[in-house]
Each structure stands twice: as structure tokens, then as C-alpha cells.
Amino acid sequence: MADDGAAQSTSVWPLPKFYFQVKWDTEVMSFQEVSGLDVESQPIEYRLGDSPEFSTIKMPGIKKSGNVTMKKGVYTGDNKFWDWFSEIKMNTIKRVPVTISLLDENGDGTMVWTLANAWPTKITGTDLKSDGNEVAIETIEIAHEGLTIENG
């Protein structure tokens, strides 16, 4: 008799990445793509002057996060990116928490990335092609001061 999958363990399969939600401060926004959820520790190379080894050792240094890039379709009257970006005045900008949640089939967050004190650094409008057959997509690049990850 063939297995219908009813007795299958939920830990066997990795999570699909196509069902996610992005929340800016308290507002939920829809995006086509989110990328750049990375963090790294910059290595520090060190060598004692009297070390018998003629090579350096590496230690973990300062942590660094890359900018997060988000893409979404262009809609009539939707200027949220541009409104937020235009708030930059003399090195001041409203910084907001951004929460990105990978959702399960019930819509519950299974993995949640939270960006602290996020603000826009770059907005890219759509490219225009007279012979194109694609949806207009705009891109926002967001800087932040730290990335935390929670598993649900």
C-alpha cells in the first residue's frame, strides 16, 4: 500500500520560503522579495611577537550586518518608500523596527528576523521598457543596527 503522507514527520522537510510577511513598525506590507538577511563577525588577526608559529591566529571581532533589500510591485498612489525616504533631514530619520516572518501553512511565524532601528538608504524605481511584458517593481535598501532571529 502506498504511503499517503499522513504519518509523515513535520521535521523531515525544510520550510518553503515563498510565504512570508513584512511588518514596518506596526504596518504590514506586501513584498515580492526580501534579501540580505545576513550577519557576520569580522575576524581579527593577531600574532605574539615571540610566538614560535610564523602565522597569525584569528579571533572573532566586531559583528556586522548587511543592508536588507526588499522588492515590491508599483501601485497607483503608493508612495510609502518615497515618503519615508523624504523624511531624511540633516542626518535625522525616523528609525523603525522591521519584522520579517517566514510563515507556516496556518499563517503563523516559524522563523522571525527583526531589524533594529531600520531606515532607508536607497530606493530604486522600476526600469521602463517599451517592449517589456513585466510588472513594474521598485526596490528599497534598508540599513539597520542589528538583526535578531527567533524560531517559532
C-alpha positions in Angstrom: 0.0 0.0 0.0 1.3 3.5 -0.9 2.1 6.0 1.8 -0.3 8.9 1.6 2.0 11.2 3.8 -0.4 11.4 6.7 2.0 9.9 9.2 5.0 12.0 8.0 7.1 13.8 10.5 7.0 17.6 10.3 10.7 17.9 10.9 11.7 15.9 7.7 11.1 18.7 5.2 12.7 22.2 5.2 10.5 25.2 5.2 9.4 26.7 1.9 10.4 30.4 1.5 7.5 31.7 -0.5 5.1 32.5 2.3 6.3 35.5 4.4 5.2 38.7 5.9 7.0 42.1 6.5 5.9 44.5 9.2 7.3 48.0 9.3 6.8 49.3 12.8 3.1 48.4 13.1 2.1 48.4 9.4 2.1 45.1 7.4 3.4 45.5 3.8 3.5 43.1 0.9 6.7 42.4 -0.9 7.8 40.1 -3.8 11.3 39.5 -2.5 13.4 40.1 0.6 17.2 39.5 0.6 20.2 40.4 2.7 19.3 38.8 6.0 22.9 38.2 6.9 25.2 38.9 9.8 29.0 38.3 10.1 31.8 38.6 12.6 34.9 40.3 11.2 38.0 38.3 12.0 40.8 39.9 14.0 44.3 38.5 13.1 46.9 38.6 15.8 50.3 37.2 16.4 52.5 37.4 19.5 56.0 38.7 18.7 57.7 35.8 20.4 55.3 33.1 19.0 57.2 30.1 17.7 54.5 29.8 15.0 55.1 32.0 12.0 51.4 32.7 11.4 48.6 34.6 12.9 45.7 33.4 14.9 42.2 34.5 14.1 39.7 35.8 16.7 36.1 36.9 16.3 35.8 40.7 16.1 33.0 43.2 15.6 29.7 41.9 14.3 28.5 43.5 11.1 25.1 43.3 9.3 24.5 43.9 5.7 21.7 46.1 4.3 18.4 44.3 3.6 16.8 44.7 0.1 13.1 44.5 -0.4 11.2 44.5 -3.8 7.5 45.1 -4.4 5.2 46.0 -7.2 4.4 49.6 -8.0 0.8 50.6 -7.3 -1.0 53.8 -8.1 -0.9 56.2 -5.2 1.5 54.0 -3.1 4.4 56.3 -2.1 5.4 54.7 1.3 9.0 54.2 0.2 9.4 57.8 -1.0 7.5 59.3 1.9 9.8 57.5 4.4 13.0 58.4 2.4 12.0 62.1 2.1 12.0 62.3 5.9 15.8 62.3 5.9 16.8 65.8 7.1 20.3 66.8 8.3 21.3 63.3 9.5 18.0 62.5 11.1 15.4 60.0 10.1 12.6 58.1 11.9 14.1 54.7 12.6 11.6 51.8 12.9 11.7 48.1 13.8 11.2 45.9 10.7 10.0 42.3 11.3 10.2 39.7 8.6 8.4 36.4 9.4 8.6 33.2 7.5 5.0 31.7 7.8 3.7 28.2 8.1 0.6 26.9 6.4 -1.6 28.5 9.1 0.0 31.9 8.7 2.0 31.7 12.0 5.6 32.8 12.1 8.0 29.9 12.2 11.2 32.0 11.8 11.3 35.7 12.6 14.0 38.2 11.7 13.8 41.6 13.5 15.8 44.6 12.2 16.5 47.2 14.9 16.4 50.9 14.1 15.9 50.4 10.4 16.0 53.3 7.9 16.1 53.6 4.1 19.4 54.2 2.4 18.4 53.7 -1.2 15.3 53.5 -3.4 15.4 52.2 -6.9 12.4 52.9 -9.2 11.4 50.5 -11.9 13.1 50.2 -15.2 10.9 51.1 -18.2 10.8 49.1 -21.5 8.5 49.8 -24.4 8.6 46.1 -25.4 8.5 44.7 -21.9 5.9 42.4 -20.5 6.7 42.5 -16.8 5.2 44.1 -13.7 6.8 47.4 -12.5 9.0 46.6 -9.5 10.6 49.1 -7.1 13.3 48.3 -4.6 14.2 49.7 -1.2 17.5 49.1 0.6 17.4 49.4 4.4 20.2 49.9 6.9 19.8 48.7 10.4 21.6 48.4 13.7 21.3 44.7 14.4 19.5 41.6 13.3 17.9 39.1 15.7 16.4 35.7 14.8 13.7 33.8 16.6 12.4 30.3 15.8 8.7 29.8 16.5 
